[in-house]
Amino acid sequence: MAAVSTHPPHPKPRRQWLAACAGAALLPVARAAMPLPEITLRFSHVVAEETPKGLAANRFKVLVEQRSGSRIGVQVFPNGQLYGDSDEMQALQLGAVDLVAPSLSKFGRIGLPEFELFDLPFLFDDLSAVRRITLGPLGQRLLQGLERQGLVGLGYFDNGFKQMSANRPLLEPKDFVGLRMRVQASQVIAAQMRALGARPVTLAFSETHQALGSGVVDGTENPVSNFWTQDMHQVQSDLSLTNHGYLGYAVVTNQRFWQHLARADRALINQALQEALGFANQIADTQNASALAALRQAGNVRVHHPTPEQRQRLRRAVQPVQQQLASRLGQRWIEDLQAALTKG
Ligand code: SIN
């Protein structure tokens, strides 16, 4: 059941970068004479520790342990050490872990395709537009849908905007033609790649570096912090800053586990989590910016900026994806989405 992490070795500059991030993110925690925790929460995720998600999980651990006087412990399992994309949700449903934070693109596979609204390309101009969904009634309705799967959605947080990578610049639709592009398990992202003339290949996050390196796929998309921390620059020569789509997460727990907790513990955990998610939202932009700076410094990937006209051509090419999603989910979801976005 446990997935073996295929996280590749890190080059030296990235280790220095990790040390800087960790120093900035972690609060001091007293180590001496700590009692054994009465409750231990297992938090599993698939990315590196020095990403917005990794840092949020570590911050959550520190806050919970400090505030509970170590009566409640948190074990964080990063990098898919315990479970990967294909089994983390099932592990949560079975109670093998207590918290996961999958990307919003990965909820379709457990029967909640409406979360793929977030994947629509060129939907959000900026993060304040994302907040109109995540902090509003539509965001709450999406989280409530998790109850159908025996789960509880505790909140959203950002990684940021995705960029395209391959062994050539990807600046307009013709650049994508014939490429096999790794995608998350989201029909919207698959449709986006098809609309651009590429062939989508769904792969787990942990398999992506290797698949790029061996030529199983030609390219992929992700925010820069994921690109950098998976050492994708070692297997891709070109990164195009298209900012074409959003990558965010929902933190999810198991209903049975959650209801079983004492009310005061639930409140403490929830408060710590909301603070950790707020922290992640504050640092996500800078994490991506410093990952880009580190990437430039490492020097083995060419970074491209599409012109406004090229971006416009990309945007036009992927327009049919929205209608395809409307046909699958029902027009009502798209109308509610548009209404929430225009409310300002
Ligand atoms: C993540 O950020 O959790 C992984 C995203 C991906 O699978 O590309």
Boltz pocket constraint, residues with backbone or C-beta under 6 A from the ligand:
constraints:
  - pocket:
      binder: B
      contacts: [[A, 46], [A, 47], [A, 53], [A, 101], [A, 102], [A, 103], [A, 159], [A, 184], [A, 203], [A, 204], [A, 205], [A, 221], [A, 222], [A, 226], [A, 247]]
      max_distance: 6.0
